[in-house]
Amino acid sequence: MRAEKGLLVREAVTYLQDSDYFYLADFSRIHVEEVGELRKTLRTEGAAFHVVKNKILCLAVEVLTLPDLRKDLVGPTAVIAGGCNPSSVAKILLQFRKKHEDKLVIKCGFVTGHSLSPDEVKILSELPTLDELRARFMSLLQEPIRQMVCVLNAVPQGFLNVLQAKTS
């Protein structure tokens, strides 16, 4: 393997290794300005949009011993990876696709060891974000404590209501 090709493979391996997930997309119908807009939006989630040759990506997948993605590596391919929330990034990709009349075609996804079809990426995008899930969990933890405080407060409150009724 030529030195340049080895460098590109190592760079692609780094993209894929540094994230728990990645998505592959066909970007052939997107204009340069639109790619810039997508990159800017992805940056808010800590994700990046990289254009990678299919052959280089195949070699990187082999190095990482990931499932074979050759059936999805047809035509121009972009790798979207990075950030800590795969659901938010999938949401950004599908919103971009909807806004730009389906110019971006999601080929597949890969999240924590599992390969995802385009339909599964869509389902993932409909899930709440990690922050929303954390907020829901915290409210669930607080609810029993809140109810206990209300019950403990009811006894003195009832006593005060009786005293107040007696004095008036």
N, C-alpha and C positions, 0 to 999 in steps of 0.2 A: 504494500500500500504506500502510495506517495505520502510525503510528509504533510503536504497541504490537506490531503484527504484525512489523514490521521488526526490533524488538528481540528478539522471540522467535525469529525466523529466525536472527539473528546468534548468539544463545545456542546454538541447535541446531547451527549450523555449527561453533561452538567445541567442543562436545561431540565432534562427529565428526572434526574436524581434529586435536584434541589426542591422538588415539589411532590406532594402526595398525589397529585392528579395532573393530567394534561388532556387537552382536547385537540383533535385534528380537524382542520377545516379547509375547504376549497375556497380560495380568495380570488379566483381568476376574473370574476366580473366586478370586482370592487375597484374604484378609482383610488389614486394615491391619497387624495384629501380624505377620503372615507377611511382608509387604513390609518391615517394619522389620527382621525377622530376616535376610532376604535382603540388604538394604542393608548391615547390619553385617558379614555374611560377605564380601560383595564388597569392602568397605572394606579387609579384610586383604590383598587382592591389589592395592589401589590403584584398583579399578574403582568405578563409580557406576551407579545405577539411576535413570533420568530418565523421567518420563511426559511424552510430547510428543504434541500433536495431529497427526493424520495429514497435514493440509494444510500445517502448518508444516514437518513432516519432508520432505514432497515438495519444498517450496521450498528447503530446506536441501540436499537431494540435488542439485537443479538447480544451485545455486550452486557446489557442489563438483564438478560434472560426474561424478557417480557413476552407475553403471548404474541404470536405472529400477526402483524398488522398489514401484511402485503396486499390483502384484498381491499384495504382502505387507502392504500398509497397509490392512487391513480390520479394523474393530473397534478396541478400545482397544490402544494400542501403547506399549511401554516400550522405551527405548534403554539398553542396557547397554554401557558403553565405559570405557576408561581402563586404567591398569595396563600392565605390559610383557609379560604372558604370556597370550595368548589361550587357550591350552590349559587353564591353571588356572581361568580365568574360566568357560570352557565346562564344565569339570568341576563347578564350584560350581553352575552353573545346572541341570545334569542331576541332580546329587545332591539339590538342592532340589526339583526336579520329582518325583523318585522318592519322597522323604520325604513330600511333600504330595499324594500320589495324583494326579499329572499335572495339577495345577491350573494350572501355568505351561506355556504352549504356546510353544515357540520357533518363530518364523515363518521367520527366515533369519539369516544372518550375513554379515559382510563383513570379510575379512582381507587386508591389504596388496594391495588392488586386485582381489581375487577374491571373487565372490559365492558364498555357501555355502548349500546346502539344509539343512533340519533334520537330515537323515541325516548330512550331512558335518560338521555341528557336533558330532554325537554321536561321530563318528570322531575329530574333533579333540580331544574331551574324553578320549579313551582314550589319547592320546599321552602320553609322559612329560613332566614339567614341565621347564622350562628348566634349573633347578638339577640335576635328575637327569641331563639330557643333558650338562651341563658336567662333572659328576662322572664319568660314563662316559668322556667324552673324555679327561679328565685321567688316568684309570686306564689308558687305552690308550697315552697318551704315556709313562707311567711303566714300563709292562711291559718294553719292550726294555732299558731301563736296569737294571731289577731283574735281568733274566736275565743281562746282561753282568757285573754285580757277582757273581752266583752263579758264573759261569764263572771269573772272575778269582780268586775266593776258593777255588775247588776245588783249584788247584795248591798253594798253601801249606797248605791243610787236609790234602791227601793227603800232603804231605811230613811234616807233624806227626804224622799217623797212623802213618807208617812209622817215624819216630823213637821214637814212644811204644811201638810193638810191639817194636822192637829193644831198648829199655831194660828192658822187663819180662820 
